[in-house]
Amino acid sequence: MFSVTVRDHIMIAHSFRGEVFGPAQRLHGATFLVDATFRREQLDDDNIVVDIGLATQELGAVVSELNYRNLDNEPDFAGINTSTEFLAKVIADRLAERIEKGALGEGAKGIAGISVTLHESHIAWASYERAL
């Protein structure tokens, strides 16, 4: 399996509901390093997994929809604990939609899967992986 990873970051604010979250139940900020990995079994006709420039551009577009926002105020996330794991899935699903629409080029339609990792810090991160 071949893979290419591109990176960006987001800064958000949010709060959680539930005792398991302790003090994070209060409004707080988070800065995430975001890695999006695209996988495929065979390279495309140009011998690449995906156009790195387009992948970087589209990841940037997806994270810009979340960046500098209080997720508690976003209608898409009403009543949802926007955990790191949940946000990794949101980003992966939005990238998958862009691939299906052709935003990453025709060759990207051969991508078999995506994984997105959000790094909360140098010691903790969460990922979501999905097939296409």
Order of alpha helices (4+ residues) and beta strands (2+ residues): beta-beta-alpha-beta-alpha-beta-beta
